[in-house]
Amino acid sequence: MKIIAVYSSKGGVGKTASAVNLAYTAARTGKQVLLCDMDSQGAASFYYRIKPKKKFNRSCLLSGDFYQFIRGTDYDGLDLLPAHFSFRNLDIALKEAQKEKSRKLLADLLLPLKSEYDFIVLDCPPNLTVLSENIILAADSIVTPVVPTTLSLLALEQLLKLLKKLDCRKEKILAFFSMVERRKALHLAVMEKYGKYRIFMKSSIPYTAEIEKMGLHRRPVGSGGNQSPAAHAYDLLWQEIGQRMSEK
């Protein structure tokens, strides 16, 4: 089992759209996949038309009593652990845990799922907190969307500093350019300057109306039966993620 965290400390970079589509793409290749919606806003759960059961909350997650709340999606091989509004206080609960265990609590909670899934994809909230540290330590790879702008690059720099603090190798990060508009000179300039570095994958995700309309259709791109440019871009990104992970 491999754990892939789709993470950025900056909001609005296409993080949830990437988590939703990468999980779907992985399942479509025949893998058993669990998408964990860690963001209290529940956008990934919304896209898959799944609501948490009334008895599910933050306490169930942290106690390890959450397996019964995993739900199947409309797609073969893809399950989802929905978010709950109480997840907004996950950091408070983690801080209350024993300090020597708090940073690795999430990894311990996911370990029993090892025999059930090939991949666990974490859709992560945009912050720099104890939960972020848990996610980084639990993940085998951190897939990081970066819009080709200064502020998004700054978020990547902050992530690198956090990995150093946690004594993690920077090779854990698999960054890619997201929401790319090639008609914008700034986007092209940033991609040309930084895309040559190993931390960035060659694949990128364009800014398209199809991805924007996911909130209307409430499904991954390409799941309607037609192979769209956006779906093809996620296919290529998933292939490169697999290749990079196999090299580690």
C-alpha positions in Angstrom: 0.0 0.0 0.0 1.2 3.5 -0.9 -0.1 6.7 0.6 -0.2 9.7 -1.6 -1.0 13.1 -0.1 -2.3 15.8 -2.5 -1.2 18.8 -0.4 -0.4 22.5 -0.6 -0.5 25.1 2.1 -2.1 27.4 -0.4 -5.8 27.2 -1.3 -7.1 27.6 -4.8 -4.4 25.6 -6.6 -6.5 22.7 -7.9 -5.7 20.4 -5.0 -9.1 18.7 -4.5 -9.8 18.4 -8.2 -6.4 16.7 -8.6 -7.1 14.3 -5.6 -10.5 13.4 -7.0 -9.3 12.8 -10.5 -6.0 11.0 -9.6 -7.9 8.6 -7.3 -10.4 7.9 -10.1 -7.6 7.4 -12.6 -5.8 5.0 -10.4 -8.9 2.9 -9.8 -9.6 2.9 -13.6 -6.2 1.2 -14.0 -7.4 -1.7 -11.9 -6.0 -0.6 -8.5 -7.9 -0.7 -5.2 -8.0 2.9 -4.1 -9.2 4.7 -1.0 -9.7 8.5 -1.2 -9.6 10.1 2.3 -11.3 13.5 2.5 -9.3 15.2 5.3 -10.7 18.7 4.6 -13.6 19.7 6.8 -15.1 21.6 3.8 -15.7 18.1 2.3 -15.3 19.1 -1.4 -14.0 15.7 -2.4 -16.9 14.0 -0.7 -19.3 16.5 -2.5 -17.8 15.6 -5.9 -18.5 11.9 -5.3 -22.0 12.6 -3.9 -21.2 11.0 -0.5 -22.2 12.4 2.9 -20.8 11.1 6.2 -23.0 9.0 8.4 -24.4 10.8 11.4 -22.3 8.8 13.9 -19.1 9.6 12.1 -16.9 12.4 13.4 -13.4 13.5 14.4 -13.4 11.2 17.4 -14.2 8.2 15.3 -11.2 9.0 13.1 -8.7 9.5 15.8 -9.8 6.5 17.9 -9.3 4.2 14.8 -13.0 3.4 14.8 -13.6 4.7 11.3 -13.3 1.7 9.0 -17.1 1.1 9.1 -17.7 4.6 7.7 -15.7 4.0 4.5 -18.2 4.2 1.6 -18.1 2.8 -1.9 -18.3 5.2 -4.8 -20.1 4.7 -8.2 -16.7 3.6 -9.6 -15.2 0.1 -9.4 -12.2 -0.1 -7.1 -12.7 3.3 -5.6 -13.9 3.9 -2.0 -14.1 7.1 0.0 -13.8 8.1 3.6 -15.9 11.3 3.7 -15.0 14.4 5.6 -16.9 15.7 8.6 -17.3 19.2 9.8 -15.7 18.3 13.1 -12.4 17.8 11.1 -11.9 21.5 11.4 -10.7 20.9 14.9 -8.4 17.9 14.1 -5.3 20.0 15.0 -6.6 20.7 18.4 -7.3 17.0 19.0 -3.8 16.0 17.7 -2.1 18.5 20.0 -3.9 16.9 22.9 -2.4 13.5 22.0 0.8 12.5 23.5 3.5 14.6 22.0 5.8 11.8 21.0 3.0 10.0 19.2 1.0 13.0 17.8 3.0 13.4 14.6 2.7 9.8 13.6 -0.9 9.2 14.7 -2.3 9.3 11.1 0.2 6.8 9.8 -0.7 4.4 12.6 -4.4 4.8 11.9 -4.0 4.0 8.2 -1.8 1.0 8.7 -4.6 -1.6 9.2 -5.8 -0.8 5.7 -2.6 -2.1 4.1 -4.2 -5.4 3.0 -7.3 -3.7 1.6 -5.9 -1.1 -0.8 -3.1 -0.5 -3.3 -3.2 3.3 -2.8 -4.6 5.7 -0.3 -5.0 9.2 -1.6 -5.3 12.0 1.0 -7.1 15.2 0.0 -5.6 17.6 2.5 -6.6 20.9 3.9 -4.5 24.0 3.0 -2.6 24.8 6.2 0.7 24.4 8.0 -0.2 22.6 11.3 0.2 19.5 13.3 -2.2 17.8 10.9 0.1 18.8 8.0 3.0 17.2 9.9 1.0 14.0 10.3 0.2 13.9 6.6 3.8 14.5 5.5 5.1 11.7 7.8 2.3 9.3 6.8 2.7 9.8 3.0 5.0 7.9 0.7 4.7 10.8 -1.7 3.4 14.4 -1.5 1.8 15.4 -4.8 1.9 19.2 -4.8 0.0 21.3 -7.3 1.7 24.6 -8.1 0.0 27.4 -10.1 2.8 29.1 -12.1 2.7 32.2 -9.9 4.9 33.7 -7.2 2.6 33.0 -4.2 2.2 29.3 -5.2 6.0 29.0 -5.5 6.2 30.5 -2.0 3.9 27.7 -0.7 6.2 25.1 -2.2 9.2 26.8 -0.5 7.3 26.6 2.8 6.6 22.9 2.3 10.3 22.3 1.7 11.2 24.0 4.9 8.6 21.9 6.8 10.1 18.7 5.3 13.5 19.7 6.5 12.1 20.4 10.0 10.6 16.9 10.0 13.8 15.3 8.7 12.1 14.1 5.5 13.8 13.9 2.2 12.7 16.5 -0.4 12.4 13.7 -2.9 9.1 12.9 -1.2 7.6 15.9 -3.0 6.2 15.4 -6.5 5.3 18.9 -7.7 3.4 19.7 -10.8 2.1 22.9 -12.5 -1.6 23.2 -12.1 -4.3 25.5 -13.6 -1.9 26.4 -16.4 -2.9 29.1 -18.8 -0.4 29.0 -21.7 -1.7 32.3 -23.1 -0.3 34.0 -19.9 3.3 35.1 -20.2 3.8 34.8 -16.5 2.8 31.2 -16.5 5.1 30.3 -19.4 8.0 32.2 -17.8 7.6 30.5 -14.4 7.3 27.1 -16.0 10.4 27.6 -18.1 12.4 28.8 -15.2 11.4 26.2 -12.6 10.2 23.3 -14.6 13.8 22.1 -15.2 14.2 21.2 -11.6 13.8 17.6 -10.5 11.2 18.5 -7.9 8.7 19.2 -10.8 7.2 16.5 -12.8 6.9 17.0 -16.6 3.2 16.6 -16.6 0.9 19.6 -16.0 -2.8 20.2 -15.6 -4.4 23.0 -17.8 -7.0 25.5 -16.6 -10.1 24.2 -18.3 -13.9 24.8 -18.1 -14.3 21.0 -17.7 -12.4 20.9 -14.5 -14.3 24.0 -13.2 -17.6 22.4 -14.0 -16.8 19.3 -11.8 -18.9 21.0 -9.1 -21.9 21.0 -11.4 -21.6 17.5 -12.7 -20.2 16.1 -9.4 -18.0 13.5 -11.0 -14.4 13.1 -12.2 -13.5 14.5 -15.6 -13.7 11.8 -18.3 -16.0 9.6 -16.2 -18.9 10.5 -18.6 -17.4 8.2 -21.2 -15.5 10.7 -23.4 -11.8 11.1 -23.3 -11.3 14.8 -22.8 -8.0 16.8 -22.8 -8.4 17.3 -19.0 -8.8 13.5 -18.4 -5.9 12.8 -20.6 -3.7 15.3 -18.6 -4.6 13.5 -15.4 -3.8 10.1 -17.0 -0.4 11.4 -17.9 0.1 12.8 -14.4 -0.8 9.6 -12.8 1.5 7.6 -15.0 4.4 9.9 -14.1 3.6 9.7 -10.4 3.7 5.9 -10.6 7.1 6.1 -12.5 8.6 8.5 -9.9 7.4 6.4 -7.0 8.9 3.2 -8.5 12.2 5.0 -8.7 12.4 5.5 -5.0 
